[in-house]
């Protein structure tokens, strides 16, 4: 099983899995990028996975389906170009010999889903769209802070070696905010150096790992005193877990 991030637009990644013959892609906002890659690799696109309805994740779906005949899988509750198989948390699909579990992760959008799989002999994979970013999380366009906090909790509970395939290259900016929240966090400082080196070589900072995210991502660390104290300097009314998370997200919006 081969995992490839396909850069699209300014900072999107379309994730591709292939076995040398057949491929699936996740959140193909740009069809041309996918066409160029399947031609170069000589693979057949058989499936398209969609995490949520935003155009930079769905813009290439219809053209890819029409040209390749690939089957589309997407969220039960969101507007995604038909036809598709609609999925919700707890559903399981088998594609290319890989079993993918669906996780409901509302917050960024109201019906956002993620896909989780454990390839034999390889570390697990999480395709989380715009819910979890490395050192960050998605904006709350449709969901509530309580929903997003719950969704992130589901993802944080996955095995530490899970590879986190986020849909945007936001890591460097996320780490700047993380450092402002926890200036003494050595894991954040070390990862800033790593990411700077990767990006200077025009290499992706992703996939991340769940275990790493639990050490560097303030949105997965809202239960820790170091984060709570920092947030309360921004908003003294933030006391319970949901209000701390909400204040942290508001702070990031303004940062």
Order of alpha helices (4+ residues) and beta strands (2+ residues): beta-beta-beta-alpha-beta-alpha-alpha-beta-beta-beta-beta-beta-beta-beta-beta-alpha-beta-alpha-alpha-beta-alpha-alpha-alpha
